[in-house]
Amino acid sequence: MMFMVSDKASLELKKVMESEANKGKNLILYFIGAGCSGPSLGMALDDSTDGLVELNSNQINAYIEPKLKEYLDQIGEIKVDYITNEHGEGYKISVGDSDCGAGGCAGCAGHHE
């Protein structure tokens, strides 16, 4: 599976997407940039999905650019979770198969063995 949404993230996303202000909008995942820990993705709600590829998981539909899909085919899946900790709460988007993503920094070397 290329796209995985946790149960908690699904519940929270549904609340946001079903609100009066966001009815009819679509969840868009987009590339922000890449660093030592791999690629970073962001989320937004938008009316248009022209030219985008649809992904489905846990009753959530999301859309990504075709180039991002090609990239994911090579490195792994997108995982969306909703976390709560001492710093607050919010969505966590992970890309790839490890916590270190596709990056190559020395601190992640043990995770790629």
N, CA, C and O atoms as a MOPAC input file, in Angstrom:
PM7 MOZYME 1SCF
protein

 N      0.84500 1    -1.19000 1     0.00000 1
 C      0.00000 1     0.00000 1     0.00000 1
 C      0.88600 1     1.24800 1     0.00000 1
 O      1.86700 1     1.31400 1     0.74000 1
 N      0.54800 1     2.21000 1    -0.80900 1
 C      1.34600 1     3.42700 1    -0.95200 1
 C      0.93800 1     4.51600 1     0.03400 1
 O      1.68600 1     5.47100 1     0.24100 1
 N     -0.22800 1     4.38700 1     0.63900 1
 C     -0.78000 1     5.43900 1     1.48600 1
 C     -1.46200 1     4.78700 1     2.67700 1
 O     -2.33300 1     3.93400 1     2.50600 1
 N     -1.06800 1     5.18700 1     3.89000 1
 C     -1.64900 1     4.60700 1     5.08500 1
 C     -2.02000 1     5.72000 1     6.06900 1
 O     -1.17800 1     6.54300 1     6.42900 1
 N     -3.27600 1     5.73800 1     6.49600 1
 C     -3.76600 1     6.72200 1     7.46200 1
 C     -4.17800 1     5.96500 1     8.72300 1
 O     -4.97300 1     5.02700 1     8.65800 1
 N     -3.63200 1     6.37500 1     9.87100 1
 C     -3.98500 1     5.71700 1    11.12600 1
 C     -5.44400 1     6.00600 1    11.48100 1
 O     -6.05000 1     6.93300 1    10.94400 1
 N     -5.99200 1     5.21300 1    12.37700 1
 C     -7.37300 1     5.41200 1    12.82100 1
 C     -7.56300 1     6.80400 1    13.42700 1
 O     -8.54200 1     7.48700 1    13.12600 1
 N     -6.62800 1     7.22100 1    14.27700 1
 C     -6.73200 1     8.53500 1    14.93100 1
 C     -6.66100 1     9.66000 1    13.89700 1
 O     -7.43600 1    10.61400 1    13.96300 1
 N     -5.73400 1     9.55100 1    12.94500 1
 C     -5.61700 1    10.58100 1    11.90700 1
 C     -6.87800 1    10.62000 1    11.04600 1
 O     -7.33000 1    11.69700 1    10.65600 1
 N     -7.44300 1     9.45800 1    10.75000 1
 C     -8.66400 1     9.40100 1     9.95500 1
 C     -9.80500 1    10.14800 1    10.65800 1
 O    -10.51900 1    10.93400 1    10.03600 1
 N     -9.96300 1     9.89200 1    11.95700 1
 C    -11.01700 1    10.58200 1    12.71700 1
 C    -10.81900 1    12.09700 1    12.71000 1
 O    -11.76700 1    12.85400 1    12.50100 1
 N     -9.57300 1    12.53300 1    12.94000 1
 C     -9.28500 1    13.97500 1    12.98500 1
 C     -9.45100 1    14.62200 1    11.61100 1
 O     -9.98400 1    15.72700 1    11.51000 1
 N     -9.00100 1    13.94800 1    10.55800 1
 C     -9.15300 1    14.49100 1     9.20400 1
 C    -10.62800 1    14.61000 1     8.81600 1
 O    -11.03500 1    15.59100 1     8.19400 1
 N    -11.41900 1    13.61100 1     9.18500 1
 C    -12.85600 1    13.66100 1     8.87800 1
 C    -13.51100 1    14.86800 1     9.54800 1
 O    -14.34300 1    15.54100 1     8.93900 1
 N    -13.13600 1    15.14400 1    10.80000 1
 C    -13.70300 1    16.31200 1    11.49800 1
 C    -13.40700 1    17.59900 1    10.73200 1
 O    -14.28800 1    18.43700 1    10.54000 1
 N    -12.16700 1    17.74100 1    10.30200 1
 C    -11.75800 1    18.95400 1     9.57700 1
 C    -12.44700 1    19.03000 1     8.21700 1
 O    -12.98400 1    20.07300 1     7.84500 1
 N    -12.42900 1    17.92500 1     7.48000 1
 C    -12.96500 1    17.92100 1     6.12100 1
 C    -14.49200 1    18.02900 1     6.08100 1
 O    -15.04900 1    18.48300 1     5.08200 1
 N    -15.16400 1    17.62100 1     7.14100 1
 C    -16.62500 1    17.68500 1     7.16700 1
 C    -17.14300 1    18.97300 1     7.78900 1
 O    -18.35300 1    19.18600 1     7.85400 1
 N    -16.23400 1    19.83700 1     8.24800 1
 C    -16.67100 1    21.10800 1     8.82000 1
 C    -17.30000 1    21.96300 1     7.72600 1
 O    -17.01800 1    21.78000 1     6.54200 1
 N    -18.14500 1    22.88600 1     8.12900 1
 C    -18.86600 1    23.73500 1     7.17200 1
 C    -17.90700 1    24.48400 1     6.24400 1
 O    -18.16900 1    24.61300 1     5.04900 1
 N    -16.81500 1    24.96600 1     6.78800 1
 C    -15.85500 1    25.74900 1     5.99300 1
 C    -15.11500 1    24.91600 1     4.95400 1
 O    -14.63000 1    25.46500 1     3.96400 1
 N    -15.01500 1    23.59600 1     5.15400 1
 C    -14.21500 1    22.75800 1     4.26700 1
 C    -15.00800 1    21.75800 1     3.44600 1
 O    -14.42100 1    20.95400 1     2.72300 1
 N    -16.33900 1    21.79200 1     3.54400 1
 C    -17.15600 1    20.84300 1     2.78100 1
 C    -16.84500 1    20.94700 1     1.29100 1
 O    -16.79900 1    22.04100 1     0.72800 1
 N    -16.63200 1    19.79600 1     0.66700 1
 C    -16.36600 1    19.75900 1    -0.75900 1
 C    -14.90700 1    19.94900 1    -1.13000 1
 O    -14.54800 1    19.84900 1    -2.30300 1
 N    -14.05400 1    20.22300 1    -0.13800 1
 C    -12.62800 1    20.38300 1    -0.42800 1
 C    -11.93600 1    19.02700 1    -0.33300 1
 O    -12.42100 1    18.10700 1     0.32700 1
 N    -10.80000 1    18.92500 1    -1.00000 1
 C    -10.04200 1    17.68300 1    -1.06300 1
 C     -8.72100 1    17.81500 1    -0.32200 1
 O     -8.13500 1    18.89500 1    -0.25800 1
 N     -8.26100 1    16.70300 1     0.23500 1
 C     -6.98200 1    16.67700 1     0.92700 1
 C     -5.86900 1    16.50700 1    -0.10100 1
 O     -5.85400 1    15.54000 1    -0.86300 1
 N     -4.94000 1    17.45700 1    -0.11200 1
 C     -3.81400 1    17.43500 1    -1.03500 1
 C     -2.53900 1    17.25100 1    -0.20900 1
 O     -2.30000 1    17.99000 1     0.74600 1
 N     -1.72900 1    16.26700 1    -0.57900 1
 C     -0.40900 1    16.07800 1     0.02200 1
 C      0.61000 1    16.58200 1    -0.98400 1
 O      0.55100 1    16.22400 1    -2.16000 1
 N      1.54400 1    17.41000 1    -0.53300 1
 C      2.49800 1    18.01300 1    -1.46300 1
 C      3.91300 1    17.97000 1    -0.90100 1
 O      4.11800 1    17.92200 1     0.31200 1
 N      4.87900 1    17.98700 1    -1.80300 1
 C      6.29500 1    17.92800 1    -1.47100 1
 C      6.76400 1    19.28900 1    -0.98100 1
 O      6.55700 1    20.30100 1    -1.65000 1
 N      7.40300 1    19.31100 1     0.19800 1
 C      7.94300 1    20.55300 1     0.74900 1
 C      9.42600 1    20.66700 1     0.43400 1
 O      9.90000 1    21.73400 1     0.04200 1
 N     10.15300 1    19.58400 1     0.60200 1
 C     11.59200 1    19.58400 1     0.37400 1
 C     12.19100 1    18.31400 1     0.94600 1
 O     11.47700 1    17.46200 1     1.47500 1
 N     13.51000 1    18.19200 1     0.83700 1
 C     14.18900 1    17.00900 1     1.35200 1
 C     15.40300 1    17.43800 1     2.14700 1
 O     16.05300 1    18.43700 1     1.83700 1
 N     15.68900 1    16.67400 1     3.16100 1
 C     16.85000 1    16.93200 1     3.99500 1
 C     17.48800 1    15.63100 1     4.39400 1
 O     17.27600 1    14.60200 1     3.75200 1
 N     18.26600 1    15.67000 1     5.45000 1
 C     18.97600 1    14.49900 1     5.93400 1
 C     18.03300 1    13.33600 1     6.24200 1
 O     18.38200 1    12.17700 1     6.01800 1
 N     16.85700 1    13.63900 1     6.74800 1
 C     15.93100 1    12.57000 1     7.11700 1
 C     14.98400 1    12.19400 1     5.99200 1
 O     14.01400 1    11.46900 1     6.21600 1
 N     15.24900 1    12.67200 1     4.79300 1
 C     14.42400 1    12.29800 1     3.65100 1
 C     13.44400 1    13.38900 1     3.27900 1
 O     13.56600 1    14.52300 1     3.74000 1
 N     12.46100 1    13.04900 1     2.43900 1
 C     11.49600 1    14.04400 1     1.95000 1
 C     10.50000 1    14.47400 1     3.02200 1
 O     10.15400 1    13.69800 1     3.91200 1
 N     10.05100 1    15.70800 1     2.92400 1
 C      9.01700 1    16.24000 1     3.81200 1
 C      7.78600 1    16.56700 1     2.98800 1
 O      7.88500 1    17.12700 1     1.89700 1
 N      6.62900 1    16.21200 1     3.51900 1
 C      5.36500 1    16.49700 1     2.84600 1
 C      4.51000 1    17.39900 1     3.71900 1
 O      4.62100 1    17.38900 1     4.94500 1
 N      3.66100 1    18.17600 1     3.07200 1
 C      2.69100 1    19.00100 1     3.75600 1
 C      1.29600 1    18.59300 1     3.31900 1
 O      1.12900 1    17.82900 1     2.36900 1
 N      0.29000 1    19.11200 1     4.02600 1
 C     -1.11000 1    18.83200 1     3.70300 1
 C     -1.85800 1    20.14300 1     3.56500 1
 O     -1.57200 1    21.11300 1     4.26800 1
 N     -2.81900 1    20.16500 1     2.65100 1
 C     -3.68100 1    21.32700 1     2.47800 1
 C     -5.03800 1    20.84000 1     1.97700 1
 O     -5.16500 1    19.71500 1     1.49300 1
 N     -6.03700 1    21.69100 1     2.09600 1
 C     -7.35600 1    21.40500 1     1.53300 1
 C     -7.56800 1    22.33800 1     0.35500 1
 O     -7.28800 1    23.53300 1     0.44000 1
 N     -8.06600 1    21.78200 1    -0.75300 1
 C     -8.24900 1    22.57300 1    -1.96600 1
 C     -9.44600 1    22.03700 1    -2.73600 1
 O     -9.84000 1    20.88100 1    -2.58000 1
 N    -10.01600 1    22.90200 1    -3.57300 1
 C    -11.15600 1    22.50200 1    -4.39900 1
 C    -10.73200 1    21.66500 1    -5.60800 1
 O    -11.45100 1    20.75300 1    -6.01600 1
 N     -9.58100 1    21.97100 1    -6.17200 1
 C     -9.16500 1    21.36300 1    -7.42500 1
 C     -8.25900 1    20.15800 1    -7.22800 1
 O     -7.36200 1    20.16700 1    -6.38600 1
 N     -8.51000 1    19.11300 1    -8.02500 1
 C     -7.63200 1    17.94900 1    -8.04800 1
 C     -7.16200 1    17.66900 1    -9.47600 1
 O     -6.72300 1    16.56200 1    -9.78400 1
 N     -7.25700 1    18.67200 1   -10.33700 1
 C     -6.87600 1    18.51100 1   -11.74200 1
 C     -5.43800 1    18.01300 1   -11.87100 1
 O     -4.50900 1    18.62300 1   -11.34100 1
 N     -5.26700 1    16.91000 1   -12.57300 1
 C     -3.94700 1    16.36900 1   -12.84300 1
 C     -3.31600 1    15.61700 1   -11.68800 1
 O     -2.16500 1    15.19000 1   -11.78900 1
 N     -4.04200 1    15.44500 1   -10.59500 1
 C     -3.48400 1    14.77700 1    -9.42600 1
 C     -3.90700 1    13.30500 1    -9.38100 1
 O     -4.89800 1    12.91000 1    -9.99500 1
 N     -3.14100 1    12.51100 1    -8.64600 1
 C     -3.39400 1    11.08000 1    -8.48900 1
 C     -4.08800 1    10.85200 1    -7.14300 1
 O     -3.65400 1    11.37900 1    -6.11800 1
 N     -5.16200 1    10.06800 1    -7.15500 1
 C     -5.91600 1     9.81500 1    -5.92500 1
 C     -5.35000 1     8.61900 1    -5.16900 1
 O     -5.00800 1     7.59400 1    -5.75900 1
 N     -5.25900 1     8.77500 1    -3.84900 1
 C     -4.85900 1     7.70300 1    -2.94200 1
 C     -5.97500 1     7.52300 1    -1.91500 1
 O     -6.65600 1     8.48900 1    -1.57000 1
 N     -6.16800 1     6.30600 1    -1.42500 1
 C     -7.22500 1     6.02800 1    -0.45300 1
 C     -6.69100 1     5.17500 1     0.68900 1
 O     -5.93700 1     4.22700 1     0.47200 1
 N     -7.09200 1     5.52500 1     1.91000 1
 C     -6.77100 1     4.71100 1     3.07600 1
 C     -7.70200 1     5.07800 1     4.21500 1
 O     -7.93000 1     6.25700 1     4.48500 1
 N     -8.23300 1     4.08200 1     4.87100 1
 C     -9.00400 1     4.27300 1     6.11000 1
 C    -10.09100 1     5.34900 1     5.93800 1
 O    -10.25400 1     6.21900 1     6.79300 1
 N    -10.82100 1     5.27700 1     4.83300 1
 C    -11.93000 1     6.18500 1     4.51200 1
 C    -11.48600 1     7.62100 1     4.22900 1
 O    -12.29600 1     8.54600 1     4.29200 1
 N    -10.20300 1     7.80500 1     3.91800 1
 C     -9.68000 1     9.12600 1     3.56400 1
 C     -9.15800 1     9.07500 1     2.13300 1
 O     -8.38000 1     8.18900 1     1.77800 1
 N     -9.59000 1    10.02600 1     1.31900 1
 C     -9.08100 1    10.19600 1    -0.03900 1
 C     -8.11200 1    11.37300 1    -0.01700 1
 O     -8.42100 1    12.43300 1     0.52900 1
 N     -6.95400 1    11.18100 1    -0.60700 1
 C     -5.97000 1    12.25500 1    -0.71200 1
 C     -5.46000 1    12.27900 1    -2.13900 1
 O     -5.60800 1    11.30800 1    -2.88100 1
 N     -4.86400 1    13.38500 1    -2.51500 1
 C     -4.37300 1    13.57600 1    -3.88000 1
 C     -2.92600 1    14.03600 1    -3.84200 1
 O     -2.54100 1    14.84900 1    -3.00100 1
 N     -2.11200 1    13.49500 1    -4.78400 1
 C     -0.71400 1    13.88100 1    -4.90900 1
 C     -0.38100 1    14.12000 1    -6.37700 1
 O     -1.10700 1    13.67300 1    -7.26600 1
 N      0.72500 1    14.82900 1    -6.62800 1
 C      1.18200 1    15.04500 1    -7.99000 1
 C      1.73400 1    13.73700 1    -8.55700 1
 O      2.28800 1    12.93000 1    -7.81000 1
 N      1.59000 1    13.51600 1    -9.86700 1
 C      2.11600 1    12.28100 1   -10.47200 1
 C      3.60800 1    12.06500 1   -10.21100 1
 O      4.03800 1    10.92700 1   -10.02100 1
 N      4.40600 1    13.14100 1   -10.20000 1
 C      5.84700 1    12.99000 1    -9.94400 1
 C      6.10500 1    12.46100 1    -8.53800 1
 O      7.03300 1    11.67800 1    -8.33300 1
 N      5.30000 1    12.87700 1    -7.57500 1
 C      5.44300 1    12.38100 1    -6.21000 1
 C      5.07500 1    10.90200 1    -6.15200 1
 O      5.70700 1    10.13800 1    -5.42400 1
 N      4.06900 1    10.49400 1    -6.90400 1
 C      3.69300 1     9.07900 1    -6.94200 1
 C      4.84300 1     8.24700 1    -7.49500 1
 O      5.14600 1     7.18400 1    -6.95200 1
 N      5.48900 1     8.70500 1    -8.56300 1
 C      6.62900 1     7.98700 1    -9.13000 1
 C      7.73300 1     7.83700 1    -8.08700 1
 O      8.35100 1     6.77800 1    -7.97600 1
 N      7.97400 1     8.89100 1    -7.33100 1
 C      8.98900 1     8.87500 1    -6.28600 1
 C      8.62300 1     7.86300 1    -5.19300 1
 O      9.47800 1     7.10900 1    -4.72900 1
 N      7.36900 1     7.85200 1    -4.79400 1
 C      6.91100 1     6.92300 1    -3.75900 1
 C      7.00600 1     5.47500 1    -4.21900 1
 O      7.25800 1     4.57900 1    -3.41300 1
 N      6.80400 1     5.24600 1    -5.50700 1
 C      6.93500 1     3.89400 1    -6.04500 1
 C      8.33700 1     3.34800 1    -5.78800 1
 O      8.52900 1     2.13700 1    -5.67400 1
 N      9.31900 1     4.25600 1    -5.69800 1
 C     10.70100 1     3.85200 1    -5.48500 1
 C     11.06800 1     3.74400 1    -4.00600 1
 O     11.79700 1     2.82500 1    -3.63300 1
 N     10.59000 1     4.64800 1    -3.15400 1
 C     11.08100 1     4.69000 1    -1.77400 1
 C     10.10900 1     4.15700 1    -0.72400 1
 O     10.53000 1     3.87900 1     0.39900 1
 N      8.86300 1     4.00900 1    -1.04000 1
 C      7.92500 1     3.49400 1    -0.03600 1
 C      6.66600 1     4.31600 1     0.06400 1
 O      6.30500 1     5.04400 1    -0.86100 1
 N      6.00100 1     4.19500 1     1.19400 1
 C      4.67500 1     4.77000 1     1.33700 1
 C      4.64600 1     6.05800 1     2.15300 1
 O      5.61300 1     6.42600 1     2.82000 1
 N      3.49800 1     6.72700 1     2.07400 1
 C      3.19700 1     7.87800 1     2.92500 1
 C      2.37000 1     7.35200 1     4.09400 1
 O      1.38400 1     6.64200 1     3.90200 1
 N      2.78400 1     7.71000 1     5.30500 1
 C      2.02900 1     7.33200 1     6.50300 1
 C      1.58500 1     8.60900 1     7.19600 1
 O      2.40500 1     9.47600 1     7.49700 1
 N      0.27900 1     8.72600 1     7.45100 1
 C     -0.25900 1     9.89400 1     8.15000 1
 C     -0.78300 1     9.42500 1     9.50100 1
 O     -1.58200 1     8.49300 1     9.58600 1
 N     -0.31700 1    10.09000 1    10.55600 1
 C     -0.75400 1     9.75600 1    11.90800 1
 C     -1.12900 1    11.05100 1    12.61600 1
 O     -0.77200 1    12.14000 1    12.16700 1
 N     -1.83500 1    10.93000 1    13.70000 1
 C     -2.17300 1    12.08700 1    14.54200 1
 C     -1.60200 1    11.77900 1    15.91100 1
 O     -1.99600 1    10.80500 1    16.55200 1
 N     -0.66700 1    12.61300 1    16.36200 1
 C      0.02400 1    12.32900 1    17.61200 1
 C     -0.25300 1    13.40300 1    18.65700 1
 O     -0.52000 1    14.56100 1    18.33900 1
 N     -0.17900 1    12.97900 1    19.90000 1
 C     -0.31100 1    13.87900 1    21.04600 1
 C      0.87800 1    13.60700 1    21.95900 1
 O      1.14300 1    12.46100 1    22.32300 1
 N      1.59500 1    14.67100 1    22.32700 1
 C      2.71500 1    14.52600 1    23.26200 1
 C      2.85600 1    15.80100 1    24.08600 1
 O      1.98500 1    16.67000 1    24.04600 1
 N      3.94600 1    15.91000 1    24.82700 1
 C      4.13800 1    17.05800 1    25.71000 1
 C      4.23900 1    18.38700 1    24.96800 1
 O      4.08300 1    19.44600 1    25.57600 1
 N      4.49700 1    18.34700 1    23.67200 1
 C      4.60100 1    19.56700 1    22.87000 1
 C      3.27900 1    19.99200 1    22.24100 1
 O      3.18200 1    21.07700 1    21.66800 1
 N      2.27000 1    19.14400 1    22.34600 1
 C      0.97100 1    19.45400 1    21.74200 1
 C      0.45900 1    18.27500 1    20.94600 1
 O      0.76400 1    17.12000 1    21.24200 1
 N     -0.32200 1    18.58800 1    19.93200 1
 C     -0.87600 1    17.53500 1    19.08700 1
 C     -0.91800 1    18.00600 1    17.65100 1
 O     -0.94300 1    19.20400 1    17.37000 1
 N     -0.92600 1    17.03400 1    16.74000 1
 C     -0.99200 1    17.38300 1    15.33000 1
 C     -0.69300 1    16.18100 1    14.45100 1
 O     -0.46000 1    15.07300 1    14.93300 1
 N     -0.70600 1    16.43100 1    13.16000 1
 C     -0.48200 1    15.38300 1    12.17900 1
 C      1.01100 1    15.14400 1    11.98900 1
 O      1.81500 1    16.07500 1    12.01000 1
 N      1.35900 1    13.88300 1    11.80600 1
 C      2.73100 1    13.50200 1    11.49200 1
 C      2.68400 1    12.76400 1    10.16500 1
 O      1.96800 1    11.77300 1    10.02400 1
 N      3.44700 1    13.24900 1     9.19100 1
 C      3.51100 1    12.61000 1     7.88100 1
 C      4.90000 1    12.00800 1     7.72800 1
 O      5.89900 1    12.72600 1     7.76900 1
 N      4.96500 1    10.69600 1     7.55300 1
 C      6.22500 1     9.99000 1     7.33700 1
 C      6.26200 1     9.49200 1     5.90100 1
 O      5.23800 1     9.11400 1     5.33200 1
 N      7.45200 1     9.49700 1     5.32800 1
 C      7.62300 1     9.02200 1     3.95800 1
 C      8.72300 1     7.97800 1     3.94300 1
 O      9.78900 1     8.18300 1     4.52400 1
 N      8.47000 1     6.86400 1     3.28400 1
 C      9.47500 1     5.81700 1     3.18200 1
 C      9.28900 1     4.74600 1     4.22300 1
 O      8.32000 1     4.74700 1     4.98200 1
 N     10.23700 1     3.83100 1     4.24500 1
 C     10.11900 1     2.64300 1     5.09100 1
 C     10.77400 1     2.75300 1     6.45200 1
 O     10.55600 1     1.89000 1     7.30200 1
 N     11.57500 1     3.79100 1     6.68900 1
 C     12.22000 1     3.91400 1     7.99100 1
 C     12.00000 1     5.29600 1     8.56400 1
 O     11.55600 1     6.20500 1     7.86200 1
 N     12.30800 1     5.45500 1     9.83200 1
 C     12.18000 1     6.75100 1    10.48200 1
 C     13.14700 1     7.77500 1     9.90100 1
 O     12.95000 1     8.98100 1    10.04800 1
 N     14.17900 1     7.29200 1     9.24900 1
 C     15.17700 1     8.20100 1     8.68400 1
 C     14.87800 1     8.53600 1     7.23600 1
 O     15.62000 1     9.30300 1     6.62300 1
 N     13.82700 1     7.99300 1     6.67800 1
 C     13.46300 1     8.30200 1     5.29900 1
 C     14.53600 1     7.84200 1     4.33500 1
 O     15.18200 1     6.81700 1     4.55300 1
 N     14.72400 1     8.59700 1     3.27600 1
 C     15.68800 1     8.22100 1     2.25200 1
 C     16.98300 1     9.00300 1     2.39000 1
 O     17.81600 1     8.98900 1     1.48400 1
 N     17.15900 1     9.67300 1     3.49800 1
 C     18.34200 1    10.51100 1     3.69900 1
 C     19.59600 1     9.70300 1     3.87700 1
 O     19.54100 1     8.48100 1     4.01900 1
 N     20.72500 1    10.37000 1     3.87200 1
 C     21.98800 1     9.67200 1     3.96600 1
 C     22.87800 1    10.18900 1     5.07300 1
 O     24.09400 1    10.01600 1     4.98700 1
 N     22.35200 1    10.80700 1     6.09800 1
 C     23.21300 1    11.33800 1     7.14600 1
 C     23.77700 1    10.22400 1     8.01000 1
 O     23.18000 1     9.15200 1     8.11300 1
 N     24.91000 1    10.46800 1     8.62500 1
 C     25.58600 1     9.45500 1     9.42600 1
 C     24.71900 1     8.98500 1    10.59200 1
 O     24.78200 1     7.81400 1    10.96700 1
 N     23.92000 1     9.86500 1    11.16800 1
 C     23.08800 1     9.49900 1    12.29700 1
 C     22.04300 1     8.47100 1    11.96600 1
 O     21.52000 1     7.81700 1    12.86800 1
 N     21.72200 1     8.30600 1    10.70700 1
 C     20.70200 1     7.34600 1    10.28800 1
 C     21.32200 1     6.05800 1     9.75900 1
 O     20.59700 1     5.12500 1     9.41300 1
 N     22.65100 1     5.99000 1     9.69000 1
 C     23.31500 1     4.85600 1     9.03800 1
 C     22.88700 1     3.51100 1     9.61500 1
 O     22.71500 1     2.54600 1     8.87100 1
 N     22.71600 1     3.43800 1    10.92200 1
 C     22.32600 1     2.17200 1    11.53900 1
 C     20.96100 1     1.68400 1    11.12800 1
 O     20.68800 1     0.48500 1    11.18200 1
 N     20.10200 1     2.58700 1    10.72200 1
 C     18.73700 1     2.21700 1    10.32200 1
 C     18.67700 1     1.63300 1     8.92400 1
 O     17.68300 1     1.00200 1     8.56400 1
 N     19.72200 1     1.83000 1     8.12600 1
 C     19.69700 1     1.36700 1     6.73500 1
 C     20.40600 1     0.04400 1     6.53900 1
 O     20.47100 1    -0.45600 1     5.41600 1
 N     20.93800 1    -0.53800 1     7.60400 1
 C     21.69800 1    -1.80200 1     7.45000 1
 C     20.77000 1    -2.96200 1     7.19400 1
 O     21.22600 1    -4.09500 1     7.04000 1

